[in-house]
Amino acid sequence: MHPGNPPTTKDIMNTRGRFTTPYGFSTTDNEVLAGIDLTGKRVVITGGAAGIGAETARALAGAGAEVTLAVRQLDQGRDVAAEISAKTGNPRVTAEPLDLVDRGSVAAFVERWRGPLHVLINNAGIMALPELHRTREGWELQFATNHLGHFNLTYGLHPALAAAGGARVVTVSSNGHRTSPIVFDDIMFEHRPYDPWLAYGQSKTGSILLAVEVARRWAGDGIIANAAMPGGVRSGLQRHQLDAITPEIQKIFDEYPWKTPEQGAATSVLLAASPLIEGVSGRYFEDCNEAMRTTDPHAENGIRPHALDAEDAARLWDVSIELLKS
C-alpha cells in the first residue's frame, strides 16, 4: 500500500486476536492522517507544548481539528499554539493552564470546558526521577503525574466525552511498564526503598490500566480508550538520565532505535483519529500496532500481562477515586 493512500478495513489484519495495521515503526503521523478530515473535532492534549505532544498537536491541527494544549507553562503553550496555527493555517489551536498534580487546577480545567470533547490525549509525563519526590498530599510524584493526574482529568471530562458520541481517550504509556505492576500495598513508596525505574514503571502500568478500565466502564457511552507506546524520541523526558550520564547510559542512548518526532507521534495519532480504530478499545499499541503479549523478562517491547489485568484495572480505579477524595 502506498503511504499516501489511507488504508481501508480490508487492509486490517487480525492475527491470533492481535489487532494490526499496515503501519509500522517508521510510519509518520502525516501518513496515518492522509485523507482524514478532522474538521469539527475537538481535541485536548496534555503536555502539548513540547516533544511528542507538540508534534501530535501539529499533526491533528493540520488535519483540521480544534486543538487545546493543556500545559503547566501557559506562556510557552501559547507560543507553541501560535506556531502550530502559523504552520497549519488552522486558527483553532489554543492553550489552557493545567497542572496535573494540582487537584484545583484539574477541577478548574474541567469547569472551563464547554461542549463535547471528541479526543483526549493524556500525553504529559515525567520519567525516572533520580530521587523521591512527593506532592503536598504525600503522593509519589511520578504516580501522581503520569497516572493519578490523568485519571482525575479523564474522570472529570467524562460528560464531555460522552456528549461527543464516539469519543476517544488515548493515554501515552511506555515499555517501562514492564518493570513493575501496581504495588497496591505500597504505591507511594512509604515502606519500600524508592527506585526511579520501578516508580516510573508502576506509573506507566497505571496508564495502561486506565485505558483498560475506561474501555470497560464507558463503552456504553461510545467511548473507546487505548494506550500508546510512542517509542524513543529525544526530548526533555530524558533530562534526568542525561543529567547523570554514565558510560553505560551513554551506550544505551547511542544504541537505542530513536524515532523522529513525526514517527513518535504516529501511534497516538492513529489511536486518536484513524477510522481503523473504530470499535478497538482497551488495548496497548506500539509502532502503530497492538503489542504482542509476552512474559519474557528480557523483551524490551510487548505488553506484560500485569498491565492488562482486568481486576487490577478495576481496583486501581477505586483506589484512584479514594485518593482523590482524601
C-alpha positions as CSV (number, residue, x, y, z in Angstrom):
1,M,0.0,0.0,0.0
2,H,1.3,3.4,-0.9
3,P,1.7,5.6,2.2
4,G,-0.2,8.4,0.5
5,N,-3.3,6.2,0.3
6,P,-5.2,5.7,3.6
7,P,-5.9,2.0,4.3
8,T,-9.4,0.6,4.3
9,T,-10.8,-2.0,6.7
10,K,-9.7,-4.6,4.1
11,D,-6.1,-3.7,4.9
12,I,-6.5,-4.6,8.5
13,M,-5.2,-8.0,9.7
14,N,-6.1,-9.8,12.8
15,T,-3.5,-12.4,13.7
16,R,-4.3,-14.6,16.7
17,G,-6.6,-11.9,18.1
18,R,-3.9,-9.2,17.9
19,F,-5.1,-6.0,16.0
20,T,-2.6,-4.9,13.4
21,T,-2.5,-2.3,10.7
22,P,-0.3,-1.7,7.5
23,Y,1.7,0.8,9.5
24,G,4.9,0.2,11.5
25,F,8.0,1.6,13.2
26,S,8.8,4.2,10.5
27,T,5.3,5.4,9.8
28,T,4.8,9.1,10.4
29,D,1.8,10.9,11.8
30,N,1.2,12.6,8.4
31,E,1.0,9.2,6.8
32,V,-1.5,8.0,9.3
33,L,-3.7,11.1,8.7
34,A,-3.5,11.0,4.9
35,G,-7.0,11.6,3.6
36,I,-8.6,12.2,7.1
37,D,-10.5,15.4,7.7
38,L,-10.9,16.3,11.4
39,T,-12.8,19.5,10.9
40,G,-15.3,19.9,13.7
41,K,-13.4,17.5,16.1
42,R,-12.2,18.9,19.4
43,V,-9.0,17.6,20.9
44,V,-7.3,18.1,24.3
45,I,-3.6,17.2,24.6
46,T,-1.8,17.3,28.0
47,G,1.8,18.3,27.7
48,G,1.2,19.7,24.3
49,A,3.8,22.4,24.4
50,A,6.9,20.2,23.8
51,G,8.2,16.9,22.4
52,I,5.7,14.3,21.1
53,G,2.8,16.3,22.5
54,A,3.5,19.3,20.3
55,E,4.0,17.2,17.2
56,T,0.8,15.3,17.9
57,A,-1.0,18.7,18.2
58,R,0.6,19.9,15.0
59,A,-0.5,16.8,13.1
60,L,-4.1,16.9,14.3
61,A,-4.4,20.6,13.7
62,G,-3.1,20.1,10.2
63,A,-6.0,17.7,9.6
64,G,-8.4,20.4,10.7
65,A,-9.1,19.6,14.4
66,E,-9.7,22.2,17.1
67,V,-6.8,21.5,19.5
68,T,-6.4,22.7,23.1
69,L,-2.9,22.4,24.6
70,A,-3.3,21.7,28.3
71,V,0.0,22.9,29.8
72,R,1.7,23.9,33.0
73,Q,3.6,26.8,31.4
74,L,0.9,28.9,29.8
75,D,3.2,31.4,28.0
76,Q,5.1,28.5,26.4
77,G,1.8,26.8,25.5
78,R,0.5,30.0,23.8
79,D,3.7,30.4,21.8
80,V,3.5,26.8,20.6
81,A,-0.2,27.1,19.8
82,A,0.6,30.2,17.7
83,E,3.4,28.4,15.9
84,I,1.1,25.4,15.1
85,S,-1.5,27.8,13.8
86,A,1.0,29.5,11.6
87,K,2.4,26.2,10.2
88,T,-1.0,24.6,9.6
89,G,-3.2,27.6,8.8
90,N,-5.6,26.4,11.5
91,P,-6.6,29.2,13.9
92,R,-8.3,26.8,16.2
93,V,-5.3,26.0,18.3
94,T,-5.2,27.3,21.9
95,A,-3.5,26.8,25.2
96,E,-5.1,26.4,28.6
97,P,-3.4,26.1,32.1
98,L,-3.3,22.6,33.6
99,D,-1.1,21.2,36.5
100,L,-1.9,17.5,36.7
101,V,-0.7,17.2,40.3
102,D,-2.9,20.1,41.5
103,R,-6.4,18.9,42.0
104,G,-7.7,22.5,42.0
105,S,-6.0,23.1,38.6
106,V,-7.6,19.9,37.1
107,A,-11.0,20.9,38.5
108,A,-10.7,24.4,37.1
109,F,-9.8,23.0,33.6
110,V,-12.8,20.7,33.7
111,E,-15.1,23.5,34.8
112,R,-13.9,25.8,32.0
113,W,-14.6,23.1,29.3
114,R,-17.8,23.6,27.4
115,G,-19.4,21.3,24.9
116,P,-18.4,17.9,23.6
117,L,-14.8,16.6,23.6
118,H,-14.0,14.1,20.8
119,V,-10.4,13.2,21.7
120,L,-8.5,13.4,25.0
121,I,-4.8,12.6,24.7
122,N,-3.1,12.0,28.1
123,N,0.4,12.7,26.9
124,A,2.2,14.6,29.6
125,G,4.6,12.7,31.8
126,I,7.8,12.6,33.8
127,M,10.4,9.8,33.8
128,A,12.7,8.1,36.4
129,L,13.2,11.0,38.8
130,P,16.5,10.1,40.5
131,E,15.3,11.0,44.0
132,L,11.9,10.5,45.7
133,H,9.6,13.5,45.3
134,R,6.2,13.8,46.8
135,T,3.2,16.1,46.2
136,R,1.8,18.0,49.1
137,E,-0.6,15.1,49.7
138,G,2.4,12.8,50.1
139,W,1.9,11.0,46.7
140,E,4.9,9.8,44.9
141,L,5.4,12.3,42.0
142,Q,5.6,10.0,39.0
143,F,2.5,8.1,40.0
144,A,0.7,11.4,40.8
145,T,1.6,12.9,37.4
146,N,1.6,10.0,35.0
147,H,-1.4,8.2,36.3
148,L,-3.4,10.0,39.0
149,G,-3.5,13.4,37.4
150,H,-4.6,11.9,34.1
151,F,-7.2,9.7,35.8
152,N,-8.6,12.8,37.5
153,L,-8.7,14.7,34.3
154,T,-10.3,11.9,32.3
155,Y,-12.9,11.2,35.0
156,G,-13.8,14.9,35.2
157,L,-14.2,15.2,31.4
158,H,-16.4,12.1,31.1
159,P,-19.6,14.1,30.5
160,A,-17.9,16.0,27.6
161,L,-16.5,12.8,26.2
162,A,-19.9,11.0,26.4
163,A,-21.6,14.0,24.7
164,A,-19.3,13.7,21.7
165,G,-20.8,10.3,20.6
166,G,-17.8,8.2,19.8
167,A,-15.1,9.9,21.7
168,R,-11.6,8.5,22.1
169,V,-9.2,8.5,25.1
170,V,-5.5,7.9,24.3
171,T,-3.1,7.5,27.2
172,V,0.6,7.6,26.4
173,S,2.4,4.8,28.3
174,S,5.8,3.2,27.8
175,N,7.6,-0.1,27.6
176,G,8.8,0.9,31.0
177,H,5.6,-0.6,32.3
178,R,7.4,-3.9,32.2
179,T,9.4,-3.1,35.3
180,S,6.5,-3.0,37.8
181,P,2.9,-3.8,38.3
182,I,0.8,-1.6,40.6
183,V,2.1,-2.4,44.1
184,F,-1.2,-1.9,45.9
185,D,0.4,-2.5,49.3
186,D,2.8,0.4,48.9
187,I,2.0,2.5,45.8
188,M,3.7,5.6,47.2
189,F,7.0,4.0,48.4
190,E,6.2,4.6,52.0
191,H,7.7,1.3,53.2
192,R,9.9,0.0,50.4
193,P,13.1,1.7,49.1
194,Y,12.5,4.2,46.3
195,D,13.7,3.1,42.9
196,P,13.3,5.5,39.9
197,W,12.6,2.9,37.3
198,L,10.2,0.9,39.5
199,A,8.3,4.1,40.2
200,Y,8.2,5.0,36.6
201,G,7.2,1.5,35.5
202,Q,4.4,1.4,38.1
203,S,3.0,4.8,36.9
204,K,3.1,3.6,33.2
205,T,1.3,0.4,34.1
206,G,-1.3,2.7,35.6
207,S,-1.6,4.5,32.3
208,I,-2.5,1.2,30.5
209,L,-4.8,0.0,33.2
210,L,-6.7,3.4,32.9
211,A,-7.3,2.6,29.2
212,V,-8.5,-0.9,30.1
213,E,-11.0,0.3,32.7
214,V,-12.3,3.3,30.7
215,A,-12.9,0.9,27.8
216,R,-15.0,-1.4,30.1
217,R,-16.8,1.3,32.1
218,W,-17.7,3.8,29.4
219,A,-18.3,1.5,26.4
220,G,-22.0,2.3,26.7
221,D,-21.2,5.9,26.1
222,G,-19.5,5.1,22.8
223,I,-16.1,6.0,24.3
224,I,-13.1,3.9,23.2
225,A,-9.8,4.0,25.1
226,N,-6.3,2.7,24.3
227,A,-2.7,3.2,25.5
228,A,0.2,4.1,23.3
229,M,3.9,3.4,23.4
230,P,5.4,6.1,21.2
231,G,8.9,4.7,21.0
232,G,12.0,6.7,21.8
233,V,12.1,10.3,20.7
234,R,14.8,12.6,22.0
235,S,13.1,15.2,24.2
236,G,13.1,16.7,27.7
237,L,11.7,13.4,29.0
238,Q,15.2,12.0,29.3
239,R,16.7,15.0,31.1
240,H,17.2,13.2,34.4
241,Q,19.2,10.5,32.7
242,L,21.3,13.0,30.7
243,D,22.0,15.0,33.8
244,A,23.7,11.9,35.4
245,I,25.2,10.4,32.3
246,T,27.5,7.4,32.7
247,P,29.3,5.3,30.1
248,E,26.6,2.7,30.5
249,I,23.8,5.1,30.0
250,Q,25.6,6.8,27.1
251,K,25.9,3.4,25.4
252,I,22.2,2.7,25.8
253,F,21.4,6.1,24.3
254,D,23.8,5.6,21.4
255,E,22.3,2.1,20.5
256,Y,18.6,2.9,21.1
257,P,16.4,2.9,18.0
258,W,15.3,6.5,18.1
259,K,12.4,7.8,16.2
260,T,11.7,11.2,14.7
261,P,9.0,13.3,16.4
262,E,6.8,12.6,13.4
263,Q,7.3,8.8,13.9
264,G,6.9,9.0,17.6
265,A,3.5,10.8,17.3
266,A,2.2,8.3,14.8
267,T,0.8,5.8,17.3
268,S,-1.0,8.4,19.3
269,V,-2.4,10.0,16.1
270,L,-3.6,6.6,14.9
271,L,-5.5,5.9,18.1
272,A,-6.9,9.4,18.2
273,A,-8.1,9.8,14.7
274,S,-7.9,6.8,12.4
275,P,-11.1,5.2,11.3
276,L,-9.3,1.9,11.5
277,I,-9.6,2.0,15.3
278,E,-13.4,2.2,15.5
279,G,-14.5,-0.4,17.9
280,V,-11.0,-1.2,19.1
281,S,-10.7,-0.5,22.8
282,G,-8.8,-1.4,26.0
283,R,-5.5,-2.2,24.2
284,Y,-1.9,-1.2,24.2
285,F,-0.2,-0.2,20.9
286,E,3.4,0.2,19.8
287,D,4.6,1.1,16.4
288,C,1.0,1.6,15.3
289,N,0.0,-2.0,16.1
290,E,-1.4,-3.7,19.1
291,A,1.6,-5.0,21.1
292,M,2.2,-8.7,21.5
293,R,1.7,-10.2,24.9
294,T,4.9,-11.5,26.5
295,T,6.3,-12.7,29.8
296,D,9.9,-12.7,28.6
297,P,11.7,-10.6,31.2
298,H,14.4,-9.6,28.7
299,A,11.9,-8.4,26.0
300,E,12.0,-4.6,25.6
301,N,8.8,-4.5,23.6
302,G,5.4,-6.1,24.0
303,I,2.8,-5.9,26.7
304,R,3.2,-7.6,30.1
305,P,0.1,-9.4,31.5
306,H,0.0,-7.3,34.7
307,A,-0.7,-4.2,32.6
308,L,-3.9,-5.7,31.1
309,D,-5.2,-7.4,34.3
310,A,-8.9,-6.6,34.5
311,E,-9.1,-7.0,38.3
312,D,-6.1,-4.7,38.8
313,A,-7.7,-2.1,36.4
314,A,-10.9,-2.1,38.4
315,R,-9.1,-2.0,41.7
316,L,-6.8,0.9,40.6
317,W,-9.9,2.9,39.5
318,D,-11.4,2.5,43.0
319,V,-8.0,3.3,44.7
320,S,-7.6,6.4,42.5
321,I,-11.1,7.7,43.4
322,E,-10.4,7.2,47.1
323,L,-7.0,9.0,46.9
324,L,-8.6,12.0,45.1
325,K,-11.3,12.2,47.7
326,S,-8.8,12.3,50.6
